[in-house]
Amino acid sequence: MATFEFKLPDLGEGVVEGEIVAWLVKPGDAVNEDQGLVELMTDKATVTVPSPRAGKVLKTYGAVGEMAKVHKPLVDLETAGGAAASAPAKSGNGHAAATSAPAPAAARATGAPPEKVLATPVTRRMAREHHLDLAQVPGTGPQGRVLKSDVEAFLSSGGPKGNAAGSTARPAQSWVPLSSTAGDQRIPIRGLRKKIAEKMVKSKFTAPHYAFVEEVDVSALVSLREVMNERLKPEGVKLSFLPFFVKAVSMAFRRFPQVNANMDEAAQELIVRGEQNLGIAAMTEQGLTVPVLRRADQRGLKDLSAEINRLANAARDQKLKLEELSGGTFTITSLGQTGGLFATPIINHPEVAIMGVHRMRKRPLVGENDQLVIRPVMNFSFCFDHRVIDGATGADFAYEVLRYVEQPGLLMLDLL
């Protein structure tokens, strides 16, 4: 028997660490090859890391809520035959992982560059905002990891000695712990919910949002959809309204390509994307997930419908791949019949705009000859990053989208 040290493999997409959401095994358990060991929450998705070989679990590294780092020990296994080793393995999304064997002694010799400071992405962003070198901050987390609270304490104490006058570092908010009383329930903010919270805070306090809301008479769209679904019934296909909204946004990008974009904070540049990769917000039991519908402009309504359904099912079953959760250029969020009158959705940073779709209701409208008519009406909410999308541009883009919603026959122009 031999001890095999399994190190966390490369998770792809530049991901260097993941929060431990749940251990699926414990010391003493026998595991098969490819059996799930642990669930990790990265900046992109929850992934299950499989065992690279069969054996018995001797030790697990890290507790729930702690961070597991790529190429660092994750599990020790007792395996049959061979010498003790550590080897590459498959990543949580099934891709080949980078070799995780121990570094040669020469690489660890005196004079080698010091290892990068351990810190979460949120902590690193906070340090950048305050022009702070993390190497100066004492870390109190596991293995000396620098936590957000460490940075806050460091800034509150005045920062590094000799800090130049005029530094842009600001004292951090000092939070006062809340006491509990009988009947209270404390729910740790972990996993996907924690990642959602971090991303929403980053977006809301990085991009200055402004909202634009308008109502649309969707009578023509309702009629067109009914006709199409009747024709598609023999194929077992039923279109929802969402593919039409995706197509309307895609068509509007032709006049307003700057809305189909990402904000590069580091370079302070707006990247107008050549591809239309639309995030479609989906609610799951684990929280909000935004799978990415790629190349929306190259898909027809049936193709859009099939891909939206596939992504939604994969999100609910937690089977989305990392690449299906990244690279979005614009997001559409819809709560269907629970969508309310209107809302101000938070932009999915680094995107610069988002569209909210709200419930359809029959409302009285003033028609021709000032006659009151009852029509199906929907509200649409848009939020834009005011740094790069001016108010007039945002409004013009919104009306371009809604023109295709109100007159869906114009979508056929895409076929000419």
C-alpha positions, 0 to 999 in steps of 0.5 A: 500500500502507498500514500498518494497525495492528491493536489487540487488540479487546474480548474480552468478559466484562470481560476486559482482557488475555490471555496470548499462548499461540502466534503463528499468523503471523510477519512476512512472512506473507500473511494472509486476512481472518478468518485466525487471528493469535494464540492468547490465554489469558484468565481464561475460555478460549483464544481465537483472534484473527482478522485483520480484513482481508487483507494481509502481516504487518509486525510482531507485538507481544509474545512467547509468555508475555507479556500482550496488552492490549485496545486495544493494538497487536497486529499491523501489517499491510500492506494494499492501498490507503487511508491508514494506519489502525487500526480496530475488528475482531471479537473472538476469540469472534466478537462485535463489538469495541470501536473501537480507533482512536487516542485523539484528541489532546485526550484525550492532552493534559497534564492527562488522567488517568494510564493505569491501571497495567499488571498481571495479575489475580493481581498486582492481587489480591495488591496488594489483599490487602496494601493496596498501591497498585500505582502505588508499585511499580516495574514490570519487565515489558514496557511497565512492567508490574507483575509478581507478583515486583515486588510480592513484592520491594516487600513484602520491602523493607519496602513504601512509605516511611512505611508506617503501623504496624500495616499488614496487609502481610506479607513475601512468600515468597521462592522459591529458583531450582532448578538443573537437571542432565543429563536434566532437562526444564523445561516452562514453565507457560503458557496454560491450565495457568497459568490453572488453577494461578492459579485453584486457588491462589486458591480453595484459599487464599481459601476454607477447604475442608472435605470430606464423603464418602459411598457410595451403593447405585446399584442402582435408578439402574442399573436405571432408566437401562437401562430408559430407554436401551432406550426411547430406542434408536430415537431414537439417544439414550443417557443417561450417569449424569451427567444424573441427577446433575445433576438430583439436585443441581438438586432438592437446591437447592430445599431448600438454595438457599444452596449454589447461590451465589457468594461476592462477596469485595469486598462480603463477601456471599453471592450466592444465584443465581436461576439454576442454572448448573452447571459440568461439569468436562471434561478436555482435552489442554490441561488441565481446562476447566469449561464451564457448563450453564445453567438445569439446573433447566429441562431434562429428562434428554434435554436435559441429556444433549445439552447435556453432550455438546455442551459436552464436544465443544466443550471438546475441540475448543477451540471453547467461547465465553467465555460458556460458561465463565463464570457457574457457580454449582456444579460437578460433576467426574467422572473416570468409571472412573478416579475412584478411591475418593474425593477432595477437589476444589477449589472453583471460586471464586467458587462455594461448593461442588463435587461429585466423582463416583467410579467405580462398583464392586460391593461387599458390603453388608449388606442386609435380615435382615443378609444380605450382598448384592453391589450397585453402589456409588459414592462422592461427595465434596463440598467446601464453603466453610466461611465460608458453608456450615456442616458440618451444612448441607453434610452435609444438602445432600449427603444430599439429593442422594444421596437422589435418586441412591439413589431416582431415582424421586423425580426424577419429582417434578420432572414433577408 
